[in-house]
Amino acid sequence: MPSIWDRLVSMVAAAASNALSSVVEAVRTLLEGDPETRRQVAFSVAMIALSAKMAKADGVVTVAEVDAFRDVFKFPADQAANVARLYNLARQDVAGYEAYAEKMAALCVSCENNCPILEDIIDGLFHIAKADGLIHEKEMAFLLRVAEIFGMADERFEQITARHTHVDGRDPYKVLGVSPEDDFPTIRKRYRVLASEHHPDRLMARGVPAEFQRIANDRMAVLNAAYAEIEKERLAA
C-alpha cells in the first residue's frame, strides 16, 4: 500500500501550478474514495503549510524553527525534497493563512468542536513556535486565530497553551483543565479522560500518520507530569 509520502508526491505532481490551493484540491478530489489516506495526507499538508506560514509570522524564519519542523514532521530522507517543495509552496503562496486554515478545517474536521485532529495540529505548531526559546506575540496571535478558525473553545486553547508556555513554571492545574479547588477524585477522573483521549494509539486511530508520534508522546509526558505533581501535593497536604 502506498505510504502517505507516495501520496504527497502525487499531490505535488498533480498540482497544476505553484498555488498551494492546487495541492489542497488534489487531496480533496484524488482521495475521495480513500478517507483514511485522505485524512493522513490532509493532516500532513496542514502541518507543512501552517508550519511554514507561522514560521514567517514574526518576520524571521530561524534555523531552530526549521529544525523543530523536521523534529515534529518525521519524514524519510529520500522524501526531503518533496517535503521541502511543499514547505516552500506554503511560504510563497499569496493566500493568507486564515483562508488556508479554513480549507484545512473543512478537510480535516468531522463537524465537531475541539476536533482532536485539529488539536494535534495546534500542538505541533506550538512545538515549532517555541523552538527559538520563546513564543513571539505575532506567533501567539497566529495560533489563536488558527484555533478560532478550527472552532476550538477558548478554554481548550488555554489548556493547550499551558502545556507549552510557562514563564513562572508550568501550572499543573491549567494543564489538566482543572481548578485547585477541585477534589482529588475529580482531578483524577479528568486526568484519566485526557490520558485516554491523547494516548499515542488514539492518534493513529483518528488518522494521524505514525510520523507524528512525537506530538502525542510530548503531550502525554506533560499530562503525566502535571498529574504526578498534583498527586504529590495532595498527598503531602
C-alpha positions as CSV (number, residue, x, y, z in Angstrom):
1,M,0.0,0.0,0.0
2,P,1.4,3.5,-0.9
3,S,2.7,5.5,2.0
4,I,1.5,9.0,2.8
5,W,4.7,10.2,1.3
6,D,3.9,8.5,-2.0
7,R,0.5,10.2,-1.9
8,L,2.1,13.6,-1.1
9,V,4.4,13.2,-4.0
10,S,1.4,12.6,-6.3
11,M,-0.3,15.6,-4.8
12,V,2.6,17.8,-5.8
13,A,2.8,16.3,-9.2
14,A,-1.0,16.8,-9.7
15,A,-0.9,20.4,-8.7
16,A,-1.5,22.5,-11.9
17,S,0.6,25.4,-10.6
18,N,2.6,26.6,-7.7
19,A,-0.6,27.6,-5.8
20,L,-0.9,25.5,-2.6
21,S,-4.6,25.5,-3.2
22,S,-4.0,23.2,-6.1
23,V,-2.5,20.7,-3.7
24,V,-5.4,21.0,-1.3
25,E,-7.9,20.4,-4.1
26,A,-5.8,17.4,-5.3
27,V,-6.2,15.9,-1.8
28,R,-9.9,16.6,-1.9
29,T,-10.6,15.1,-5.3
30,L,-8.0,12.3,-5.9
31,L,-8.5,10.6,-2.5
32,E,-12.3,11.0,-2.3
33,G,-12.7,7.2,-2.2
34,D,-10.0,6.6,0.4
35,P,-11.0,8.5,3.5
36,E,-8.3,7.1,5.8
37,T,-5.4,8.1,3.5
38,R,-7.2,11.3,2.7
39,R,-7.2,12.2,6.5
40,Q,-3.5,11.3,6.8
41,V,-2.4,13.3,3.7
42,A,-4.6,16.3,4.7
43,F,-3.1,16.3,8.2
44,S,0.4,16.2,6.6
45,V,-0.3,19.0,4.2
46,A,-1.8,21.1,7.1
47,M,1.3,20.7,9.2
48,I,3.6,21.6,6.4
49,A,1.7,24.6,5.2
50,L,0.7,26.1,8.5
51,S,4.2,25.5,10.0
52,A,5.7,27.4,7.1
53,K,3.3,30.3,7.4
54,M,3.7,30.5,11.1
55,A,7.5,30.4,10.9
56,K,7.1,33.7,9.0
57,A,4.7,35.2,11.5
58,D,7.4,37.0,13.4
59,G,9.2,38.1,10.2
60,V,12.1,35.7,10.5
61,V,12.4,32.0,9.8
62,T,15.1,30.7,12.2
63,V,17.2,27.6,11.9
64,A,15.6,26.4,15.2
65,E,12.1,26.7,13.8
66,V,13.1,24.7,10.7
67,D,14.8,22.1,12.9
68,A,11.7,21.9,15.1
69,F,9.5,21.4,12.0
70,R,11.7,18.5,11.0
71,D,11.5,17.1,14.5
72,V,7.7,17.1,14.5
73,F,7.4,16.1,10.9
74,K,9.4,12.9,10.7
75,F,9.9,12.1,7.1
76,P,12.1,9.6,5.2
77,A,15.4,11.1,4.0
78,D,14.5,10.2,0.4
79,Q,11.4,12.4,0.6
80,A,13.2,15.5,1.9
81,A,13.0,17.3,-1.5
82,N,9.2,16.7,-1.8
83,V,8.6,18.0,1.7
84,A,10.8,21.0,1.1
85,R,8.8,21.7,-2.1
86,L,5.5,21.8,-0.2
87,Y,7.1,23.9,2.6
88,N,8.3,26.4,0.1
89,L,5.0,26.4,-1.8
90,A,3.3,27.4,1.5
91,R,5.8,30.1,2.3
92,Q,5.4,31.6,-1.2
93,D,1.7,31.2,-1.5
94,V,-0.1,34.6,-1.7
95,A,-3.1,33.2,0.1
96,G,-3.4,34.2,3.7
97,Y,-3.0,31.6,6.4
98,E,-6.6,32.2,7.5
99,A,-8.0,31.1,4.2
100,Y,-5.8,28.1,4.2
101,A,-6.7,27.2,7.8
102,E,-10.4,27.3,6.7
103,K,-9.7,24.9,3.9
104,M,-7.9,22.5,6.3
105,A,-10.7,22.8,8.9
106,A,-13.2,21.7,6.3
107,L,-11.0,18.9,5.1
108,C,-9.9,17.5,8.4
109,V,-12.8,18.1,10.8
110,S,-15.9,16.0,11.3
111,C,-18.1,18.9,12.2
112,E,-17.3,18.6,16.0
113,N,-16.0,21.3,18.3
114,N,-12.4,20.7,19.6
115,C,-11.7,18.2,16.9
116,P,-8.8,16.0,18.2
117,I,-7.0,16.0,14.8
118,L,-7.1,19.8,14.7
119,E,-5.8,19.9,18.3
120,D,-2.9,17.7,17.2
121,I,-2.1,20.4,14.5
122,I,-2.2,23.2,17.1
123,D,0.1,21.2,19.4
124,G,2.6,20.7,16.6
125,L,2.5,24.4,15.7
126,F,3.2,25.3,19.4
127,H,6.2,23.0,19.3
128,I,7.6,24.8,16.3
129,A,6.8,28.3,17.7
130,K,8.7,27.8,20.9
131,A,11.7,26.3,19.2
132,D,13.7,29.5,19.4
133,G,13.2,29.8,23.1
134,L,10.0,31.9,23.3
135,I,6.7,32.3,21.5
136,H,6.5,35.7,19.9
137,E,3.4,37.9,20.2
138,K,2.7,37.5,16.4
139,E,3.1,33.8,16.6
140,M,0.7,33.6,19.5
141,A,-1.8,35.7,17.6
142,F,-1.4,33.3,14.6
143,L,-2.0,30.3,16.9
144,L,-5.1,31.8,18.5
145,R,-6.6,32.8,15.1
146,V,-6.0,29.3,13.7
147,A,-7.6,27.8,16.8
148,E,-10.6,30.1,16.3
149,I,-10.9,29.0,12.7
150,F,-10.7,25.4,13.8
151,G,-13.7,26.0,16.1
152,M,-11.7,25.4,19.3
153,A,-13.2,26.6,22.6
154,D,-11.2,29.3,24.4
155,E,-10.7,27.1,27.5
156,R,-9.4,24.3,25.3
157,F,-6.9,26.6,23.7
158,E,-5.8,27.9,27.1
159,Q,-5.2,24.4,28.2
160,I,-3.0,23.7,25.2
161,T,-1.2,27.0,25.8
162,A,-0.5,26.0,29.4
163,R,1.3,22.8,28.2
164,H,3.7,24.9,26.1
165,T,4.2,28.3,27.8
166,H,5.2,28.6,31.5
167,V,7.3,31.7,32.3
168,D,6.9,31.1,36.0
169,G,6.7,27.4,35.8
170,R,4.1,25.1,34.3
171,D,0.8,25.3,36.2
172,P,-0.3,21.6,36.5
173,Y,-4.0,22.6,37.1
174,K,-4.2,24.6,33.9
175,V,-2.5,21.8,32.0
176,L,-5.2,19.4,33.1
177,G,-8.0,22.0,32.8
178,V,-9.0,21.7,36.5
179,S,-9.1,24.0,39.5
180,P,-7.1,23.9,42.7
181,E,-10.5,23.9,44.4
182,D,-11.5,20.6,42.8
183,D,-11.2,17.5,45.0
184,F,-8.6,14.9,44.0
185,P,-11.1,12.3,42.7
186,T,-12.4,14.9,40.3
187,I,-8.9,15.7,39.2
188,R,-8.0,12.0,38.8
189,K,-11.1,11.5,36.6
190,R,-10.2,14.4,34.4
191,Y,-6.6,13.1,34.1
192,R,-7.8,9.7,33.0
193,V,-10.1,11.2,30.4
194,L,-7.2,13.2,29.0
195,A,-4.8,10.3,29.1
196,S,-7.3,8.1,27.2
197,E,-8.1,10.9,24.7
198,H,-4.4,11.7,24.0
199,H,-2.8,8.3,24.1
200,P,-0.5,7.8,21.1
201,D,-2.6,4.8,20.0
202,R,-5.6,7.1,19.7
203,L,-3.6,9.4,17.4
204,M,-3.3,6.5,14.9
205,A,-7.0,5.6,15.3
206,R,-8.1,9.1,14.2
207,G,-6.0,9.1,11.1
208,V,-2.9,11.0,12.2
209,P,0.2,9.5,10.5
210,A,2.6,7.5,12.5
211,E,5.3,10.0,11.7
212,F,3.7,12.5,14.1
213,Q,4.0,10.3,17.3
214,R,6.3,13.0,18.8
215,I,3.3,15.2,19.2
216,A,1.4,12.6,21.2
217,N,4.5,11.5,23.2
218,D,5.3,15.0,24.3
219,R,1.7,15.7,25.2
220,M,1.4,12.6,27.3
221,A,4.6,13.4,29.1
222,V,3.3,16.8,30.1
223,L,-0.1,15.4,31.2
224,N,1.6,12.7,33.3
225,A,4.0,15.2,34.9
226,A,1.1,17.6,35.8
227,Y,-1.0,14.8,37.4
228,A,2.1,13.5,39.4
229,E,2.8,17.0,40.7
230,I,-0.8,17.5,41.9
231,E,-0.9,14.0,43.4
232,K,2.3,14.6,45.3
233,E,1.0,18.0,46.5
234,R,-2.3,16.5,47.7
235,L,-0.6,13.6,49.5
236,A,1.7,16.0,51.3
237,A,-1.2,18.2,52.4
